[in-house]
């Protein structure tokens, strides 16, 4: 399987690392949509939120617990947004579960 996020997590493709532990990898987006834009991924390949089930619940809990650590380390002390795009209509561009942490300024309330 050719997955760019799997390759990034394995260190095969360079990235600016924001956080890493045994199960979770976080790196800065190369095309940021906010002053701070970090992607948080499980190191194990999971295609999207739609692929989650009981067998992945512990791993996803670890990912979710890492998000506030990443945000704090990135200096996001006044709030941030967490987004996961799912599928074609949700504009998921990489078919590896990932969460965008966006912040560093007041974000718009609407997505339109």
C-alpha positions in Angstrom: 0.0 0.0 0.0 1.3 3.4 -0.9 0.2 5.8 1.8 2.1 9.1 2.1 1.1 9.5 5.8 2.4 6.0 6.6 5.7 7.0 4.9 5.9 10.3 6.8 5.3 8.5 10.1 8.0 5.9 9.3 10.5 8.8 8.5 10.7 7.8 4.9 9.5 11.3 3.9 10.8 14.3 5.8 8.4 16.3 7.9 8.5 19.0 10.6 7.6 16.9 13.6 5.2 18.4 16.2 4.8 15.3 18.4 5.6 11.6 18.4 5.0 8.6 20.7 4.7 4.9 20.2 1.2 5.1 18.6 0.8 8.7 17.4 2.6 11.0 15.0 2.0 14.7 14.5 3.5 17.0 11.9 3.1 20.5 10.4 1.0 20.7 7.3 3.0 21.8 4.2 0.0 23.9 3.0 -1.2 25.5 6.2 -4.8 26.8 6.4 -4.1 28.8 9.6 -1.0 30.2 11.3 -0.8 26.8 13.1 -1.8 23.8 11.2 -0.7 20.4 12.5 -1.9 16.9 11.3 -2.2 14.2 14.0 -2.3 10.6 12.8 -2.2 7.1 14.2 1.0 5.3 13.1 -1.2 2.3 12.2 -3.0 2.8 8.8 -6.7 3.4 9.3 -8.4 4.8 6.2 -10.9 7.3 7.9 -13.3 7.8 10.8 -15.6 5.5 8.9 -13.2 2.6 9.5 -13.2 2.9 13.3 -14.6 0.1 15.4 -14.1 -1.5 18.8 -10.7 -2.9 17.8 -9.4 0.6 17.2 -10.9 2.4 20.2 -7.9 2.3 22.4 -5.6 3.6 19.6 -8.0 6.4 18.8 -8.2 7.3 22.5 -4.4 7.7 22.4 -4.7 10.0 19.3 -7.4 12.1 20.9 -5.3 12.4 24.2 -2.3 13.5 22.1 -4.2 16.4 20.5 -4.2 18.8 23.5 -0.5 18.0 24.0 0.2 18.9 20.4 -1.9 22.1 20.6 -0.2 23.2 23.8 3.3 22.6 22.4 2.3 24.6 19.3 1.4 27.5 21.6 -2.4 27.3 21.1 -3.4 28.6 24.5 -6.5 30.5 23.5 -8.3 27.7 21.6 -8.1 25.7 18.4 -10.2 23.7 16.0 -9.9 19.9 15.3 -11.2 18.6 12.0 -11.3 15.2 10.4 -12.4 15.0 6.8 -14.1 11.8 5.7 -14.6 10.5 2.2 -15.1 12.2 -1.1 -17.8 14.7 -0.1 -15.9 15.5 3.1 -12.8 16.4 0.9 -10.6 13.7 2.5 -7.4 14.1 0.3 -5.3 11.4 2.0 -7.0 8.1 2.8 -5.2 7.8 6.2 -7.2 8.9 9.3 -5.9 12.3 10.3 -7.0 15.2 12.5 -6.2 18.8 11.6 -5.4 21.1 14.5 -5.9 24.7 13.3 -5.3 27.8 15.3 -3.1 30.7 16.0 -5.8 33.3 15.3 -9.5 33.8 15.7 -11.1 31.3 13.3 -14.3 31.9 11.4 -17.5 30.4 12.9 -18.7 29.0 9.6 -17.1 26.9 7.0 -18.9 28.6 4.0 
